[in-house]
């Protein structure tokens, strides 16, 4: 072994010790508790990985492809942002994937591709199971008001500052930014 290299095992994620798999880039789950720890709730990402394994065992190729694609997107976002994988990151990546699939579905409908529309519908339904419920309108409005106040935004030209502040908050994974954008526009002249 090289003198400069350590022989630490890569962090793992899994519901039980039998299906633990290393995370890409050595990034672990954010809360730091071991994956098989009793009484610990599985994170959104761990549930997605466990369901991917179950889909492989059931030979459900469409589900395996969708879940592996989502898994890769979450890992890529984690590496790009140099953040550990947590529920907010996973939810944000899955929301973006569902939005992209819905946009593609609309294009497939225009093109008369019923087969691709059906495939996108099933993939959207599968991924939406993992996305937590968004914030209610009152909570989102209060977060937007607090972000406007903290950034000192005075006009719509400063909307980017407000969105940036919202993305830094602890509830960022639950925010529908299209809805937040509409609220910001209504509050700023």
C-alpha positions as a Markdown table, in Angstrom:
| # | Residue | x | y | z |
|---|---|---|---|---|
| 1 | Unk | 0.0 | 0.0 | 0.0 |
| 2 | Unk | 1.2 | 3.5 | -0.7 |
| 3 | Unk | 2.4 | 5.5 | 2.2 |
| 4 | Unk | 0.2 | 8.5 | 1.2 |
| 5 | Unk | -3.0 | 6.5 | 0.8 |
| 6 | Unk | -5.3 | 5.4 | 3.6 |
| 7 | Unk | -7.2 | 2.2 | 3.5 |
| 8 | Unk | -10.6 | 3.4 | 4.8 |
| 9 | Unk | -13.6 | 1.6 | 3.2 |
| 10 | Unk | -15.9 | 3.8 | 1.2 |
| 11 | Unk | -19.1 | 5.0 | 3.0 |
| 12 | Unk | -22.1 | 2.8 | 2.4 |
| 13 | Unk | -25.8 | 3.2 | 2.0 |
| 14 | Unk | -28.4 | 0.5 | 2.3 |
| 15 | Unk | -31.4 | -0.5 | 4.4 |
| 16 | Unk | -29.8 | -3.7 | 5.7 |
| 17 | Unk | -26.2 | -4.7 | 5.9 |
| 18 | Unk | -26.8 | -7.3 | 3.1 |
| 19 | Unk | -27.5 | -4.7 | 0.5 |
| 20 | Unk | -25.1 | -1.9 | 1.4 |
| 21 | Unk | -23.4 | -0.4 | -1.6 |
| 22 | Unk | -20.6 | 2.2 | -1.7 |
| 23 | Unk | -21.5 | 5.8 | -2.6 |
| 24 | Unk | -19.8 | 7.4 | -5.6 |
| 25 | Unk | -16.9 | 9.8 | -4.6 |
| 26 | Unk | -16.9 | 8.5 | -1.0 |
| 27 | Unk | -19.8 | 10.9 | 0.0 |
| 28 | Unk | -21.9 | 9.6 | 2.8 |
| 29 | Unk | -25.4 | 10.2 | 3.9 |
| 30 | Unk | -25.6 | 13.6 | 5.7 |
| 31 | Unk | -26.9 | 12.6 | 9.1 |
| 32 | Unk | -23.9 | 10.4 | 9.8 |
| 33 | Unk | -25.7 | 7.5 | 11.5 |
| 34 | Unk | -24.9 | 4.1 | 10.1 |
| 35 | Unk | -27.4 | 2.9 | 7.4 |
| 36 | Unk | -28.5 | -0.3 | 9.3 |
| 37 | Unk | -28.9 | 1.4 | 12.6 |
| 38 | Unk | -32.0 | 0.3 | 14.4 |
| 39 | Unk | -34.7 | 2.9 | 14.8 |
| 40 | Unk | -33.3 | 5.1 | 12.1 |
| 41 | Unk | -35.6 | 6.1 | 9.3 |
| 42 | Unk | -34.4 | 5.4 | 5.8 |
| 43 | Unk | -33.6 | 8.5 | 3.8 |
| 44 | Unk | -35.3 | 9.2 | 0.6 |
| 45 | Unk | -32.1 | 8.2 | -1.3 |
| 46 | Unk | -31.8 | 4.9 | 0.7 |
| 47 | Unk | -35.4 | 4.0 | -0.2 |
| 48 | Unk | -34.7 | 4.8 | -3.8 |
| 49 | Unk | -31.6 | 2.5 | -3.8 |
| 50 | Unk | -33.4 | -0.3 | -1.9 |
| 51 | Unk | -36.3 | -0.1 | -4.4 |
| 52 | Unk | -33.8 | -0.2 | -7.3 |
| 53 | Unk | -32.4 | -3.5 | -5.9 |
| 54 | Unk | -35.9 | -4.9 | -5.4 |
| 55 | Unk | -36.8 | -3.9 | -9.0 |
| 56 | Unk | -33.6 | -5.7 | -10.2 |
| 57 | Unk | -34.7 | -8.8 | -8.3 |
| 58 | Unk | -38.2 | -8.6 | -9.8 |
| 59 | Unk | -36.7 | -8.1 | -13.3 |
| 60 | Unk | -38.7 | -4.9 | -13.7 |
| 61 | Unk | -36.4 | -3.4 | -16.4 |
| 62 | Unk | -38.3 | -0.1 | -16.8 |
| 63 | Unk | -38.2 | 0.6 | -13.0 |
| 64 | Unk | -34.6 | -0.4 | -12.8 |
| 65 | Unk | -33.7 | 2.0 | -15.6 |
| 66 | Unk | -35.7 | 4.9 | -14.1 |
| 67 | Unk | -34.3 | 4.4 | -10.6 |
| 68 | Unk | -30.7 | 4.0 | -11.7 |
| 69 | Unk | -31.0 | 7.1 | -13.8 |
| 70 | Unk | -32.4 | 9.0 | -10.7 |
| 71 | Unk | -29.6 | 7.5 | -8.5 |
| 72 | Unk | -26.9 | 8.7 | -10.9 |
| 73 | Unk | -28.4 | 12.2 | -11.1 |
| 74 | Unk | -28.5 | 12.4 | -7.3 |
| 75 | Unk | -24.9 | 11.3 | -7.1 |
| 76 | Unk | -23.8 | 13.7 | -9.8 |
| 77 | Unk | -25.6 | 16.6 | -8.1 |
| 78 | Unk | -23.9 | 15.6 | -4.8 |
| 79 | Unk | -20.4 | 15.7 | -6.5 |
| 80 | Unk | -21.1 | 18.8 | -8.4 |
| 81 | Unk | -22.2 | 20.7 | -5.3 |
| 82 | Unk | -19.6 | 19.0 | -3.1 |
| 83 | Unk | -22.4 | 18.2 | -0.6 |
| 84 | Unk | -23.4 | 15.0 | 1.0 |
| 85 | Unk | -26.5 | 13.3 | -0.2 |
| 86 | Unk | -29.5 | 14.3 | 2.0 |
| 87 | Unk | -33.3 | 14.4 | 1.5 |
| 88 | Unk | -33.3 | 18.0 | 0.3 |
| 89 | Unk | -30.7 | 17.3 | -2.5 |
| 90 | Unk | -32.4 | 14.1 | -3.5 |
| 91 | Unk | -35.9 | 15.7 | -3.6 |
| 92 | Unk | -34.6 | 18.7 | -5.6 |
| 93 | Unk | -33.0 | 16.4 | -8.2 |
| 94 | Unk | -36.1 | 14.2 | -8.4 |
| 95 | Unk | -38.4 | 17.3 | -8.8 |
| 96 | Unk | -36.2 | 18.5 | -11.7 |
| 97 | Unk | -36.3 | 15.0 | -13.3 |
| 98 | Unk | -40.1 | 14.9 | -13.1 |
| 99 | Unk | -40.3 | 18.4 | -14.6 |
| 100 | Unk | -38.0 | 17.3 | -17.5 |
| 101 | Unk | -40.1 | 14.2 | -18.0 |
| 102 | Unk | -43.3 | 16.2 | -18.0 |
| 103 | Unk | -41.8 | 18.6 | -20.6 |
| 104 | Unk | -40.7 | 15.7 | -22.8 |
| 105 | Unk | -44.2 | 14.2 | -22.4 |
| 106 | Unk | -45.8 | 17.3 | -23.8 |
| 107 | Unk | -43.5 | 17.2 | -26.8 |
| 108 | Unk | -44.2 | 13.5 | -27.4 |
| 109 | Unk | -48.0 | 14.3 | -27.3 |
| 110 | Unk | -47.5 | 17.0 | -29.9 |
| 111 | Unk | -45.6 | 14.4 | -32.1 |
| 112 | Unk | -48.3 | 11.8 | -31.7 |
| 113 | Unk | -46.0 | 9.3 | -29.9 |
| 114 | Unk | -48.4 | 7.5 | -27.6 |
| 115 | Unk | -45.8 | 4.8 | -26.7 |
| 116 | Unk | -43.4 | 7.4 | -25.4 |
| 117 | Unk | -46.2 | 9.3 | -23.6 |
| 118 | Unk | -47.1 | 6.1 | -21.8 |
| 119 | Unk | -43.5 | 5.4 | -20.9 |
| 120 | Unk | -43.0 | 8.9 | -19.5 |
| 121 | Unk | -46.3 | 8.7 | -17.5 |
| 122 | Unk | -45.1 | 5.5 | -15.8 |
| 123 | Unk | -41.7 | 7.0 | -15.1 |
| 124 | Unk | -43.2 | 10.2 | -13.6 |
| 125 | Unk | -45.6 | 8.1 | -11.4 |
| 126 | Unk | -42.6 | 6.0 | -10.2 |
| 127 | Unk | -40.4 | 9.0 | -9.3 |
| 128 | Unk | -43.3 | 11.0 | -7.7 |
| 129 | Unk | -43.5 | 8.4 | -5.0 |
| 130 | Unk | -40.2 | 9.6 | -3.7 |
| 131 | Unk | -40.9 | 13.3 | -3.7 |
| 132 | Unk | -42.1 | 14.7 | -0.4 |
| 133 | Unk | -45.1 | 16.9 | -0.3 |
| 134 | Unk | -44.3 | 20.6 | -1.0 |
| 135 | Unk | -44.9 | 23.4 | 1.4 |
| 136 | Unk | -48.3 | 24.9 | 1.8 |
| 137 | Unk | -49.0 | 28.3 | 0.3 |
| 138 | Unk | -48.9 | 30.2 | 3.7 |
| 139 | Unk | -45.6 | 28.7 | 4.6 |
| 140 | Unk | -44.1 | 29.4 | 1.2 |
| 141 | Unk | -45.4 | 33.0 | 1.3 |
| 142 | Unk | -43.8 | 33.5 | 4.7 |
| 143 | Unk | -40.5 | 32.1 | 3.5 |
| 144 | Unk | -40.6 | 34.4 | 0.5 |
| 145 | Unk | -41.3 | 37.4 | 2.7 |
| 146 | Unk | -38.4 | 36.6 | 5.0 |
| 147 | Unk | -36.1 | 36.1 | 2.0 |
| 148 | Unk | -37.1 | 39.5 | 0.5 |
| 149 | Unk | -36.5 | 41.1 | 3.9 |
| 150 | Unk | -33.2 | 39.4 | 4.5 |
| 151 | Unk | -31.8 | 40.3 | 1.0 |
| 152 | Unk | -33.3 | 43.8 | 1.0 |
| 153 | Unk | -34.7 | 43.3 | -2.5 |
| 154 | Unk | -36.7 | 46.3 | -3.8 |
| 155 | Unk | -37.6 | 45.4 | -7.3 |
| 156 | Unk | -38.1 | 42.5 | -9.7 |
| 157 | Unk | -34.5 | 43.1 | -10.9 |
| 158 | Unk | -33.3 | 41.7 | -7.6 |
| 159 | Unk | -35.4 | 38.5 | -7.8 |
| 160 | Unk | -32.3 | 36.4 | -8.3 |
| 161 | Unk | -31.1 | 37.4 | -4.8 |
| 162 | Unk | -34.4 | 36.3 | -3.3 |
| 163 | Unk | -34.4 | 32.9 | -5.1 |
| 164 | Unk | -30.8 | 32.4 | -4.1 |
| 165 | Unk | -31.7 | 33.0 | -0.4 |
| 166 | Unk | -34.5 | 30.5 | -0.7 |
| 167 | Unk | -32.2 | 27.9 | -2.2 |
| 168 | Unk | -29.9 | 28.3 | 0.8 |
| 169 | Unk | -32.6 | 27.7 | 3.4 |
| 170 | Unk | -33.4 | 24.5 | 5.2 |
| 171 | Unk | -36.7 | 24.1 | 3.3 |
| 172 | Unk | -35.2 | 24.4 | -0.2 |
| 173 | Unk | -35.9 | 20.8 | -1.1 |
| 174 | Unk | -39.6 | 21.3 | -0.5 |
| 175 | Unk | -40.0 | 24.6 | -2.3 |
| 176 | Unk | -41.7 | 24.8 | -5.7 |
| 177 | Unk | -39.6 | 27.5 | -7.2 |
| 178 | Unk | -42.1 | 28.3 | -10.0 |
| 179 | Unk | -44.7 | 29.1 | -7.4 |
| 180 | Unk | -42.1 | 31.0 | -5.3 |
| 181 | Unk | -41.2 | 33.0 | -8.4 |
| 182 | Unk | -44.9 | 34.0 | -8.9 |
| 183 | Unk | -45.1 | 35.1 | -5.3 |
| 184 | Unk | -41.9 | 37.1 | -5.5 |
| 185 | Unk | -43.2 | 38.9 | -8.6 |
| 186 | Unk | -46.4 | 39.8 | -6.9 |
| 187 | Unk | -44.6 | 41.2 | -3.9 |
| 188 | Unk | -41.9 | 43.2 | -5.7 |
| 189 | Unk | -42.7 | 46.2 | -7.9 |
